[in-house]
Amino acid sequence: MLVEYEAQHYDYKLKTSTSGQQFLKLSRVEQAEFAIALLHEFRQFWQQPQQTSRKGLSLFRVKPLRGNLIIDLIPDLVNRKLPFTEPQVLEWLMTFCNEQRVQWRWGAPVTKLVRYYLSDHEPTSELLDQVEQMCRILERFGGPDRKYAAQLRQLTATQQKTLSIRPGEAWSDRALQQLDSLPENERSPWIDLITGCSIVSGSKPAATWLKKQLSYRDTIGLDRFNAYLLEWFALADQPRTQPLRDWRGGEDFFHDQNADILKGLVWLCADQTDAELARGLSQLTVSAYRKLPGIGPRCVKLGNACVWALGQMPMEEAIAQLALLKVKVKFGTAQKGIEKALTAAAEREGISREEIEELSVPTYGLTEVGIRRETLGDFTAELIVTGTTSTELRWLKPDGKPQKSVPKAVKENQANALKGLKQAANDIKKMLPAQRDRIESLYLQQKTWDVETWRSRYLNHPLVGTLARRILWQFESHDDAEKRHSVGIWWQGQLVNVEGTPIDWLSERDQVSLWHPITATVNTIQAWRTWLQEHEVQQPFKQAHRELYLLTAAEEQTHVYSNRFAAHILKQHQFNALCGQRGWKNQLRLMVDDSYNPANLPLPQWGLRAEFWIEAIGDDYGTDTTDTGTYLYIATDQVRFYPVDAADHYAHAGGGGYTTYGTTAATPLPLNEIPALVFTEVMRDVDLFVGVASVGNDPNWADGGPEGRHYDYWQRYCFGDLSATAQTRRQVLENLIPRLKKIRDRCSLRDRFLIVRGDIRTYKIHLGSGNILMEPNDQYLCIVSAKSTDANKVFLPFEGDKTLSMILSKAFLLAADSRITDPTIVSQIQR
């Protein structure tokens, strides 16, 4: 056989070769004995001392035919299901474990060998120990070999009736504790179910697998199954209880087998209608997609399984959780999966993809806009939505008078109802920010509604209405003969315009859209700003105070690109996170020989693609990068617009300019041809990227960063010209400062600064960065955090501008500088 193999080599087959045919004529017992003899020959071959050829190569590498014969024949021999005895199976396993040089070839045949043997035999402890040793070896190789290890453990677990969950994680430790304490008859179906989950693969379950696993779930009981899963899912986000060896990020990683088990358990939730389970899956999704520093998402396959299961669950709560995940999870692959799941849900419900997110917003028991009332014994509970991220639980006594705290009788007799109210409050605080971001994103989607639809989905929706009633809307009549137009907001039970006049002419067929200030005159914008201030209506996002970006003279000169936000230095990881939040596509740049697209925003509704050109900074690995080679900082360049289907641009990781590969060069569009709303919204995003991610916001960069090479940039950014966002802050402060009795006599606006006169010194707070200079010598004052209860009480006409809140906090603090006790601040002031 060896001689014939050396002659035929790759063409050698058992069925067609002379020696192979002779082998096949043997009895099956004789074939098994021959296979063992071949195995002995193989082991003897490997144990021979290595000889060296004249060229310095080992003779095994020059002519490895004898070893290759045995390696090539192993799959054929195993597939024949020969009647190996237990000692012979042990010999196979020991050979597989000992021959380190070719272990990567053994995963599939050893799994088949053990499966065939165990189908007719009971395993001994010696065999089980040898299989476990093989599993540990396969796990070290990763990839498909990990799957073979899981399959082997499933085979032995089935025989031993043991759980295949691996300890060392908070959820797995708890699962083992719970399941090991069950009586044997209750524990047995859990073993079968979890064993089946441990070998899952693919993006969704196979029908045969699902049918079998659901039968185990039915035996366990749905209520117990869900109760255990909810507890395990909640623990899955906690750090490991035992380190995972040989893994970076080992404190947070799932063991691969445990991840598969969780994935299988998640799949078994897809047919359910339990709202609490949908929320648990959503939390597990966020945990699975959570990015580990320098590594990436924690467990993509588990996150994908959660998204798939939520998309299959036949209930509105699951769709609502997908909508929430669409805002919270920014991982590109996850976004595609979420979009696919929402599309599938829309098709199942027979509605359009655009409508599914609007129709699936839960009310969380709210019966009026922002209010949920429940009678619990003799008391009445009122859950009130007080803001986009805040709620309040109020209690009324039987006589209608307020109760300050949760009544004792409710705690003792209505514990489940109280728990439900608190859960609803938490859910509301998570869902409203997601709905706020969804509504704001509609600007670039050109979304309109008829009045009837808009009232039901927005204005009068118990949850979304708390946002919609603080937003300005644009109304247009559908009647071409009598075209009417108005902008209005909800106030005291009706829609009113800027003069306070009710808008009473609307019919069900009239059209509604989000109002954008780019469509209005300066006088109209200012009138709405004044109205919001006087009526103390805080908008959920900037609308009347929204920054507007019009073409500048410089941009008219450059014609096809804008340098308005060029030459900034940004923290790359923060910039990348912001891109995800605003719907931009971007990749982290690594110090490798690779190319990257610019950060870009596809605008299919407009047939456009916006690009923000950036490049990485630095060439010192470990200083300018993380330990894993990711650049820490990027430099900004041009903003451009292209047709949405134009050729993609690429630039090397280390810079060198953008170009297209192998296609016709993409031609940028003239900026004056870009719709005004698109241009202003894109530039607003870029301003946000710079305003938040710039190193100029970091007081630790006051010395210019690494080797002081960016000192000039830091100074220029911290105290230079105001961006559009900072100019908006200035306008807000102009109206606000005169209303602040405690500090109005000590504050004034001068150029780019809020001037604050303290008892000891006078301070200049920059309206862009929030950084502070002290007169008379413009000495820099570093205040990392300035908390002020007075500033928290100040009404602001919009949410979300943390820098404005920080500036006000610093103003209240510095106006009373003689009362500052923080030694780090006092030492700087008195220097």
C-alpha positions in Angstrom: 0.0 0.0 0.0 2.8 2.4 0.9 4.7 1.6 -2.4 1.5 2.2 -4.4 0.7 5.4 -2.6 4.2 6.8 -3.3 3.6 6.1 -7.0 0.1 7.6 -7.2 0.2 10.1 -4.3 -2.8 12.5 -4.7 -4.6 10.1 -7.0 -4.5 7.2 -4.5 -8.0 5.9 -3.5 -9.0 2.8 -1.6 -11.7 1.8 -4.1 -9.6 2.2 -7.2 -6.1 1.1 -6.1 -4.9 -2.5 -6.1 -3.9 -2.4 -2.5 -7.0 -0.6 -1.5 -9.2 -3.3 -3.1 -7.3 -6.0 -1.3 -8.0 -4.1 1.9 -11.7 -3.9 1.2 -11.8 -7.7 0.7 -10.9 -8.2 4.4 -13.5 -8.7 7.0 -14.5 -5.7 9.0 -12.7 -6.9 12.1 -9.5 -7.5 10.0 -9.9 -4.0 8.5 -10.1 -2.6 12.0 -6.9 -4.5 13.0 -5.2 -3.3 9.8 -6.2 0.3 10.6 -4.5 -0.1 14.0 -1.4 -1.5 12.4 -1.3 1.5 10.1 -1.7 3.7 13.1 1.3 2.0 14.7 3.3 2.6 11.5 2.3 6.3 11.7 3.4 6.7 15.3 6.7 4.9 14.5 7.2 7.2 11.6 6.8 10.3 13.7 9.1 9.0 16.4 12.0 8.6 14.0 14.8 11.2 14.4 14.5 14.0 11.9 17.1 13.7 9.0 18.3 16.6 7.0 18.6 16.9 3.3 21.6 18.6 1.6 19.5 21.8 1.4 19.0 21.8 5.1 15.3 20.8 4.9 14.0 17.9 7.0 13.4 14.7 5.0 9.8 14.7 6.3 9.3 18.0 4.5 11.0 16.8 1.4 9.2 13.5 1.1 6.4 13.1 3.7 4.6 10.4 1.7 4.4 7.8 4.4 3.0 10.1 7.0 0.7 11.6 4.5 -0.7 8.2 3.5 -1.9 7.6 7.0 -3.3 11.2 7.4 -5.1 10.9 4.1 -6.5 7.4 4.9 -7.8 8.3 8.4 -11.1 9.9 7.2 -11.8 6.9 4.9 -11.1 4.5 7.7 -13.2 6.3 10.2 -16.1 6.7 7.8 -16.3 2.9 7.4 -17.6 2.6 10.9 -15.3 -0.2 11.7 -15.9 -2.3 14.8 -13.1 -0.8 16.9 -12.8 -2.0 20.5 -12.5 0.4 23.4 -8.7 -0.2 23.6 -8.4 0.5 19.9 -10.5 3.7 20.2 -8.3 4.8 23.1 -5.2 4.2 20.9 -6.7 6.4 18.2 -7.4 9.2 20.7 -4.0 9.0 22.4 -2.4 9.2 18.9 -4.5 12.2 18.1 -3.6 13.9 21.3 0.2 13.2 21.1 0.9 14.1 17.5 1.0 17.8 17.9 2.2 18.5 14.4 -1.0 17.4 12.7 -3.7 18.0 15.3 -5.5 20.4 13.1 -6.4 17.5 10.8 -8.0 15.4 13.6 -11.2 17.4 14.6 -13.7 15.8 12.2 -12.5 12.2 12.2 -12.1 11.9 16.0 -15.7 13.3 16.5 -17.0 10.7 14.1 -15.0 7.9 15.7 -16.3 8.7 19.1 -19.9 9.1 17.9 -19.9 5.7 16.1 -18.4 3.9 19.1 -20.8 5.5 21.7 -23.8 4.6 19.5 -23.3 0.9 20.5 -21.2 1.1 23.7 -21.3 2.6 27.2 -18.2 4.7 27.8 -15.7 3.9 30.6 -14.2 6.6 32.8 -10.9 6.1 31.0 -12.5 6.8 27.7 -14.3 9.8 29.0 -11.0 11.2 30.4 -9.3 10.7 27.1 -12.1 12.4 25.2 -11.9 15.4 27.6 -8.2 15.6 27.0 -8.8 15.7 23.3 -11.5 18.4 23.8 -9.0 20.7 25.6 -6.5 20.3 22.8 -9.0 21.1 20.1 -10.2 24.2 22.0 -6.7 25.6 21.9 -6.8 25.6 18.1 -10.0 27.7 17.9 -12.1 28.0 14.8 -14.0 24.8 13.7 -12.0 22.7 16.2 -13.8 24.4 19.0 -17.0 23.2 17.5 -15.7 19.7 17.3 -14.8 19.9 21.0 -18.4 21.0 21.8 -19.8 18.1 19.8 -17.5 15.7 21.6 -18.7 17.1 25.0 -22.3 16.8 23.8 -21.7 13.1 23.1 -20.1 12.4 26.5 -22.7 14.6 28.3 -25.5 12.6 26.8 -23.9 9.4 28.0 -23.1 10.8 31.5 -26.2 13.0 31.8 -24.0 16.0 32.8 -24.4 19.7 32.0 -22.2 21.0 29.3 -22.1 24.6 30.8 -18.6 25.8 31.6 -18.1 27.5 34.9 -16.3 30.8 35.3 -19.0 33.3 34.3 -21.6 34.9 36.6 -24.5 33.5 34.5 -23.0 30.0 34.1 -22.2 29.7 37.8 -25.7 30.6 38.7 -27.2 28.2 36.0 -25.0 25.3 37.3 -26.0 26.0 40.9 -29.7 26.1 40.0 -29.8 23.1 37.7 -27.6 20.9 39.9 -30.0 21.4 42.8 -33.0 20.1 40.8 -34.4 16.6 41.2 -33.1 14.1 38.5 -36.4 14.0 36.7 -36.4 17.9 36.4 -32.7 18.2 35.7 -32.7 15.6 32.8 -34.6 17.7 30.2 -32.4 20.7 31.0 -29.4 18.6 30.3 -30.8 17.5 27.0 -31.8 21.0 26.0 -28.5 22.6 27.0 -26.5 19.9 25.3 -28.4 20.6 22.1 -27.8 24.3 22.5 -24.0 23.7 22.9 -23.6 22.7 19.3 -25.6 25.3 17.5 -24.3 26.9 14.3 -25.5 29.3 11.6 -27.5 32.4 11.7 -30.9 30.8 12.6 -32.0 27.4 13.9 -32.7 24.4 11.7 -36.2 23.1 11.8 -35.3 19.7 13.1 -33.1 21.2 15.8 -35.8 23.6 16.8 -38.5 20.9 17.0 -36.4 18.7 19.2 -35.4 21.6 21.5 -38.9 22.9 21.9 -40.0 19.5 23.1 -37.4 19.7 25.9 -38.7 23.2 26.7 -42.2 22.0 26.9 -41.1 19.3 29.3 -39.4 21.9 31.5 -42.4 24.2 31.4 -42.4 27.7 29.8 -42.8 29.6 33.0 -39.7 28.0 34.6 -37.8 28.2 31.4 -38.4 32.0 31.1 -37.7 32.7 34.7 -34.3 31.0 34.6 -33.4 32.7 31.3 -34.3 36.2 32.6 -32.0 35.7 35.5 -29.2 34.3 33.4 -29.5 37.0 30.7 -29.3 39.7 33.4 -26.1 38.1 34.8 -24.4 37.8 31.4 -23.1 41.3 31.4 -21.1 40.8 34.6 -17.3 40.1 34.5 -16.1 36.6 34.6 -15.7 34.9 38.0 -12.7 33.0 36.7 -10.2 34.4 34.1 -10.3 32.9 30.6 -6.8 31.8 29.8 -5.0 32.8 26.7 -7.6 35.5 25.8 -7.1 39.2 25.7 -10.1 40.8 27.4 -10.5 37.6 29.3 -12.5 39.3 32.1 -15.4 40.0 29.7 -15.3 37.2 27.1 -17.7 34.3 27.1 -16.3 30.9 26.8 -17.1 29.8 23.3 -19.2 26.9 24.4 -21.2 29.1 26.8 -21.8 31.6 24.1 -23.2 28.8 21.9 -25.5 27.7 24.8 -26.8 31.2 25.2 -27.3 31.5 21.5 -29.4 28.4 21.5 -31.4 29.5 24.5 -32.0 32.8 22.8 -33.3 31.1 19.7 -35.9 29.3 21.9 -37.4 32.7 22.8 -38.4 33.5 19.2 -42.0 32.2 19.4 -42.9 33.8 22.7 -45.0 36.9 23.5 -43.5 37.7 26.9 -42.8 41.5 27.2 -40.3 41.0 30.0 -38.4 38.4 28.0 -38.2 40.8 25.0 -36.6 43.4 27.3 -34.2 40.8 28.7 -33.2 39.9 25.1 -32.7 43.6 24.4 -30.4 44.0 27.4 -28.4 40.8 26.4 -28.0 42.2 22.9 -26.4 45.4 24.2 -24.2 43.3 26.4 -23.1 41.0 23.5 -22.4 43.9 21.2 -20.5 45.9 23.9 -17.1 46.8 22.5 -14.1 45.7 24.5 -11.1 48.2 24.3 -8.7 47.2 21.6 -10.7 44.1 20.7 -14.1 45.0 19.3 -17.6 43.6 20.1 -17.8 41.2 22.9 -19.8 38.3 21.2 -21.2 39.1 17.8 -22.9 35.7 17.2 -24.8 36.1 20.5 -25.9 39.6 19.6 -27.0 38.5 16.2 -29.0 35.7 17.7 -30.8 38.1 20.0 -31.7 40.4 17.1 -33.0 37.5 15.1 -35.1 36.3 18.0 -36.6 39.7 18.6 -37.4 40.0 14.9 -39.3 36.7 15.1 -41.3 37.4 18.3 -44.9 38.1 17.3 -45.5 41.2 19.6 -45.1 44.9 19.5 -42.8 45.0 22.5 -40.2 43.1 20.6 -40.4 45.5 17.7 -40.1 48.4 20.1 -36.9 46.8 21.6 -35.5 46.5 18.1 -36.2 50.2 17.5 -34.5 50.9 20.8 -31.5 48.8 19.8 -31.3 50.7 16.4 -30.4 53.8 18.4 -28.3 52.3 21.2 -26.2 49.8 19.2 -23.8 51.3 16.6 -21.9 48.3 15.5 -22.2 48.1 11.6 -23.0 44.4 11.4 -25.6 44.8 14.2 -27.3 47.6 12.4 -27.7 45.5 9.3 -29.2 42.7 11.4 -31.6 45.1 13.2 -32.7 46.6 9.9 -33.3 43.1 8.5 -35.3 42.1 11.6 -37.4 45.2 11.4 -38.1 44.6 7.7 -39.1 41.0 8.4 -41.5 42.2 11.2 -43.0 44.8 8.9 -43.6 42.1 6.2 -45.2 39.8 8.8 -47.5 42.6 9.9 -48.3 43.6 6.4 -47.1 47.2 6.7 -44.3 49.3 5.3 -40.8 49.3 6.8 -41.2 53.0 7.5 -44.3 52.5 9.5 -43.2 49.7 11.7 -41.2 51.8 14.1 -44.0 54.3 14.5 -46.7 51.7 15.1 -44.8 49.6 17.5 -44.0 52.2 20.2 -45.3 50.8 23.5 -47.3 52.9 25.9 -46.1 51.2 29.1 -49.6 51.5 30.5 -49.9 55.3 30.0 -53.5 56.1 29.5 -53.0 59.8 28.8 -50.1 61.6 27.3 -47.4 61.2 29.9 -49.6 59.8 32.7 -50.4 56.4 34.1 -52.8 55.9 37.0 -53.4 52.8 39.0 -55.4 52.1 42.1 -53.5 50.0 44.5 -55.7 49.2 47.5 -56.8 52.5 49.1 -54.1 54.5 47.3 -53.7 55.9 43.8 -50.4 55.8 42.0 -49.5 58.3 39.3 -46.6 57.7 37.0 -45.8 61.0 35.4 -43.3 61.6 32.6 -41.5 64.8 33.6 -38.8 64.9 30.8 -37.1 62.9 28.1 -35.0 61.0 30.7 -37.0 61.5 33.9 -40.2 60.2 35.5 -41.9 60.7 38.8 -44.0 58.3 40.8 -46.6 60.1 42.9 -49.0 58.7 45.5 -52.5 59.9 46.5 -54.2 59.0 49.7 -57.9 58.0 49.7 -58.9 61.6 50.3 -56.9 62.7 47.3 -54.1 64.3 49.3 -50.5 63.6 48.2 -48.5 60.9 50.0 -44.8 61.6 50.2 -43.5 58.1 49.9 -44.6 54.6 48.9 -47.4 53.6 51.3 -46.6 50.7 53.6 -49.7 48.9 52.7 -48.7 49.0 49.0 -45.3 47.6 49.8 -46.8 44.7 51.8 -49.9 43.9 49.8 -49.2 45.2 46.2 -45.5 44.3 45.7 -46.0 42.9 42.2 -48.0 45.9 41.0 -45.4 48.3 42.6 -42.6 46.3 40.8 -44.5 46.8 37.5 -44.8 50.5 38.0 -41.0 50.8 38.7 -40.2 48.7 35.7 -42.4 50.9 33.5 -40.6 54.0 34.7 -37.3 52.4 33.9 -38.5 51.4 30.4 -39.8 54.8 29.7 -36.5 56.5 30.6 -34.8 54.1 28.1 -37.3 54.4 25.3 -37.9 58.2 25.2 -34.3 59.1 24.3 -34.5 56.5 21.5 -37.7 58.0 20.2 -36.3 61.5 20.4 -33.3 60.5 18.3 -35.6 58.7 15.8 -37.8 61.8 15.4 -34.8 64.1 14.9 -33.4 61.8 12.2 -36.6 62.3 10.2 -35.3 65.7 9.0 -33.2 64.0 6.3 -35.9 61.4 5.4 -38.4 64.0 4.1 -41.2 62.4 6.2 -44.7 63.8 6.1 -48.0 62.5 7.6 -51.7 63.3 7.2 -53.1 65.0 10.3 -55.1 62.0 11.4 -52.1 59.7 11.3 -49.9 62.2 12.9 -52.3 62.8 15.8 -52.5 59.1 16.6 -48.8 58.2 16.2 -47.3 61.4 17.6 -49.4 64.2 19.2 -51.8 62.0 21.2 -49.7 58.9 21.6 -49.3 58.4 25.4 -45.5 58.1 25.3 -44.4 59.8 22.1 -46.8 62.7 22.8 -44.6 63.8 25.6 -42.0 64.6 23.0 -44.3 65.6 20.1 -46.0 68.3 22.2 -42.7 70.1 22.7 -41.8 70.1 19.0 -42.6 72.6 16.3 -44.6 71.2 13.4 -45.4 72.5 10.0 -48.9 72.2 8.6 -50.1 72.6 5.0 -53.6 72.2 3.6 -54.2 69.6 1.0 -56.7 71.9 -0.9 -54.8 73.5 -3.8 -57.6 76.0 -4.2 -57.1 77.5 -0.8 -53.4 76.8 0.1 -52.9 77.4 3.8 -49.7 77.1 5.8 -48.8 77.4 9.5 -46.1 76.5 12.0 -47.4 75.5 15.5 -46.8 73.8 18.8 -49.1 72.2 21.4 -50.0 74.6 24.2 -52.7 74.3 26.9 -54.7 71.7 25.1 -54.5 73.1 21.5 -52.2 73.8 18.6 -51.1 77.4 18.5 -48.9 79.5 16.2 -46.2 81.9 17.3 -48.7 84.6 18.1 -50.6 82.2 20.4 -53.5 82.0 17.9 -55.1 78.5 17.8 -54.6 76.6 14.5 -58.2 75.5 14.0 -58.4 75.0 10.3 -56.8 71.5 10.1 -58.6 68.7 8.4 -57.7 65.0 8.6 -56.1 65.1 5.1 -53.9 68.1 5.6 -50.1 67.4 5.7 -47.8 67.6 8.7 -44.0 67.6 8.8 -41.2 68.6 11.2 -40.5 72.3 11.0 -36.9 73.2 10.2 -35.6 76.8 10.7 -33.8 76.6 7.4 -37.2 77.3 5.8 -37.9 80.3 8.0 -36.9 84.0 8.2 -34.6 85.3 10.9 -37.6 87.1 12.5 -39.7 84.0 12.6 -36.9 82.0 14.2 -36.3 84.6 16.8 -40.0 84.9 17.5 -40.2 81.1 18.2 -37.1 81.3 20.4 -38.7 84.0 22.5 -42.0 82.1 22.7 -40.2 79.0 24.0 -38.3 81.1 26.6 -41.4 82.9 27.8 -43.6 79.8 28.0 -40.7 77.7 29.4 -41.1 74.9 26.9 -38.0 72.8 26.7 -37.6 71.1 23.4 -36.3 67.5 23.3 -33.7 68.6 20.7 -32.6 71.8 19.2 -35.2 73.0 16.7 -35.9 76.7 17.1 -32.3 77.1 18.3 -31.0 74.7 15.7 -27.7 75.8 14.2 -27.9 76.8 10.5 -25.0 76.4 8.1 -25.2 78.5 5.0 -22.6 78.6 2.2 -19.7 80.9 3.1 -17.7 83.0 0.7 -14.8 80.6 1.1 -17.0 77.6 0.2 -18.3 79.4 -2.9 -14.7 79.9 -3.9 -13.6 76.2 -3.3 -16.9 75.3 -5.1 -16.9 71.5 -4.5 -15.6 71.1 -1.0 -15.7 72.8 2.4 -12.6 73.4 4.6 -14.8 74.8 7.4 -13.9 72.0 9.8 -10.5 71.1 8.4 -7.2 71.0 10.4 -8.7 69.8 13.7 -7.3 67.0 15.9 -9.9 64.6 17.1 -9.8 61.6 19.5 -10.5 58.8 17.0 -12.5 56.5 19.3 -14.8 59.3 20.4 -15.2 60.4 16.8 -16.0 56.9 15.7 -18.7 56.5 18.4 -20.3 59.9 17.4 -20.4 58.7 13.8 -22.3 55.7 14.8 -24.8 57.8 16.8 -25.5 60.1 13.9 -25.8 57.3 11.3 -22.4 57.9 9.6 -20.3 55.0 8.3 -16.7 54.9 9.6 -13.9 52.5 10.5 -11.3 52.8 13.2 -7.9 53.4 11.5 -5.1 51.0 12.4 -1.4 51.4 12.0 -1.3 48.7 9.3 -0.8 48.5 5.5 -4.5 49.0 4.6 -6.9 51.5 3.1 -10.0 53.0 4.5 -13.0 54.9 3.2 -13.7 58.4 4.5 -16.4 58.8 7.1 -19.5 59.0 5.0 -23.3 59.5 5.3 -25.5 57.9 2.7 -28.5 59.9 1.8 -30.6 57.7 -0.5 -33.7 59.8 -0.3 -31.7 62.7 -1.8 -29.5 60.6 -4.1 -26.5 61.9 -2.3 -23.5 60.8 -0.2 -21.7 63.1 2.2 -18.0 62.5 2.9 -15.8 63.8 5.7 -12.1 63.3 4.8 -9.9 62.3 7.7 -6.5 60.7 8.2 -4.7 59.2 11.2 -1.9 61.1 13.0 1.4 59.7 14.2 3.9 57.1 13.4 5.1 55.9 16.8 3.4 52.5 17.6 2.3 52.4 21.3 2.5 56.2 21.7 0.3 57.3 18.8 -1.7 54.1 19.0 -3.3 51.7 21.5 -1.5 48.5 22.4 -3.4 46.8 19.5 -2.4 49.4 16.9 -5.4 51.6 16.7 -4.6 55.2 16.1 -5.5 57.5 19.0 -6.0 60.7 17.0 -7.1 61.8 13.5 -6.8 65.0 11.6 -9.8 66.4 9.8 -9.9 67.7 6.2 -12.6 68.4 3.6 -16.4 67.8 3.5 -17.6 66.8 0.1 -20.8 65.6 -1.6 -21.2 62.9 -4.3 -24.0 61.0 -6.0 -25.0 58.2 -3.8 -23.8 55.6 -6.3 -20.4 57.3 -7.1 -17.2 55.3 -6.9 -15.9 54.8 -3.3 -12.9 56.7 -2.1 -10.0 55.1 -0.3 -6.9 56.4 1.5 -4.0 54.6 3.2 -4.2 54.2 6.9 -1.2 56.5 7.3 -2.6 59.2 5.0 -1.6 60.2 1.5 -4.9 61.4 0.1 -8.1 59.8 -1.2 -8.5 58.2 -4.6 -10.7 55.6 -6.3 -9.5 52.1 -7.3 -10.0 50.7 -10.8 -13.1 52.8 -11.6 -13.9 56.1 -13.1 -13.0 58.9 -10.7 -15.9 60.2 -8.7 -16.8 63.8 -9.5 -17.8 65.9 -6.5 -21.0 67.9 -6.7 -20.9 71.7 -6.4 -21.9 72.8 -3.0 -24.4 75.4 -4.3 -26.4 72.5 -5.8 -26.8 70.7 -2.5 -30.3 71.3 -1.0 -30.0 73.7 1.9 -31.5 71.3 4.4 -29.1 68.6 3.5 -26.1 70.9 3.6 -27.0 72.4 7.0 -27.7 69.0 8.6 -24.5 67.4 7.3 -22.4 70.3 8.4 -24.1 70.3 11.8 -23.1 66.7 12.3 -19.5 67.5 11.4 -19.5 70.5 13.8 -20.8 68.1 16.5 -17.9 65.6 15.7 -15.3 68.4 16.1 -17.0 70.1 19.0 -17.2 66.9 21.1 -14.2 64.9 20.0 -11.6 67.6 19.6 -8.5 67.3 21.9 -9.1 71.0 22.6 -11.9 69.9 25.1 -9.4 67.9 27.1 -7.6 70.0 29.8 -4.9 67.4 29.9 -3.8 68.7 26.5 -3.0 72.1 27.8 0.7 71.3 27.3 0.0 70.3 23.6 -0.2 66.6 24.0 2.6 64.1 23.1 5.9 66.0 22.9 3.9 69.3 23.0 3.5 69.2 19.2 -0.2 70.3 19.2 0.1 73.1 21.7 -0.8 75.8 19.1 -3.9 73.9 18.0 -5.1 73.4 21.6 -4.8 77.1 22.3 -6.5 78.1 19.0 -9.4 75.7 19.6 -9.9 76.5 23.2 -10.0 80.3 22.8 -10.5 80.9 19.1 -13.5 81.9 16.9 -16.9 80.5 17.8 -18.5 77.7 15.8 -22.2 77.9 14.9 -23.0 75.8 18.0 -21.1 78.2 20.2 -22.8 81.2 18.6 -26.2 79.7 19.5 -25.0 79.4 23.1 -24.1 83.1 23.0 -27.7 84.0 21.8 -29.2 81.8 24.5 -27.1 83.4 27.2 -28.0 86.9 26.0 -31.6 86.1 26.9 -30.8 84.0 29.9 -28.3 86.0 31.9 -30.7 88.9 32.8 -33.1 86.3 34.4 -30.4 84.8 36.7 -30.7 87.0 39.8 -27.7 85.5 41.6 -25.2 86.2 38.9 -26.7 88.7 36.4 -24.9 91.6 38.0 -21.6 89.7 37.8 -21.8 88.4 34.2 -21.6 89.9 30.8 -20.8 88.8 27.2 -17.7 90.0 25.4 -16.8 88.7 22.0 -16.2 84.9 22.4 -16.5 84.8 26.2 -18.8 84.9 29.1 -17.2 87.3 31.6 -17.7 86.5 35.2 -16.6 88.9 37.9 -15.8 87.1 41.2 -14.7 88.5 44.6 -11.0 87.6 43.9 -10.6 87.6 40.1 -12.4 88.1 36.8 -12.9 85.1 34.6 -13.4 84.6 30.8 -15.3 81.4 29.9 -15.0 80.5 26.3 -18.4 79.9 24.8 -17.1 77.1 22.5 -14.9 75.0 24.6 -16.0 76.1 28.1 -12.4 76.6 29.1 -11.4 79.5 31.4 -8.9 82.3 31.3 -8.3 84.6 34.4 -7.7 88.3 34.0 -5.5 90.3 34.0 -2.9 88.0 32.5 -5.1 85.4 30.8 -3.9 82.7 33.0 -5.5 79.3 32.3 -7.8 78.0 35.0 -8.4 74.2 35.0 -11.7 73.1 36.4 -12.5 69.5 35.5 -15.9 69.5 37.0 -18.1 72.2 38.3 -21.4 71.1 39.9 -24.0 73.7 40.9 -27.5 73.2 42.2 -28.3 76.8 41.1 -27.3 75.9 37.5 -29.4 72.8 37.5 -32.5 74.9 38.3 -31.9 77.2 35.3 -34.5 76.7 32.5 -32.9 76.0 29.1 -35.0 76.0 26.0 -33.6 72.7 24.7 -32.0 69.5 25.9 -28.7 68.0 25.1 -26.1 70.8 25.2 -23.8 69.7 28.0 -21.3 72.4 27.3 -23.9 75.1 27.9 -24.8 73.5 31.2 -21.1 73.3 32.1 -20.6 77.0 31.3 -23.5 78.0 33.6 -22.2 75.8 36.4 -18.8 77.4 36.1 -20.4 80.9 36.1 -22.3 80.2 39.3 -19.1 78.8 40.9 -16.8 81.6 39.9 -19.2 84.4 40.7 -18.7 83.3 44.4 -15.0 82.5 44.1 -14.3 83.5 47.7 -16.4 80.6 48.8 -14.6 77.9 46.7 -13.1 75.3 49.0 -11.6 72.9 46.4 -7.8 73.3 47.0 -6.9 72.6 43.3 -9.0 75.5 42.2 -8.1 77.8 45.0 -4.4 77.3 44.4 -4.8 78.3 40.8 -6.9 81.4 41.6 -4.4 82.7 44.2 -1.3 82.0 42.2 
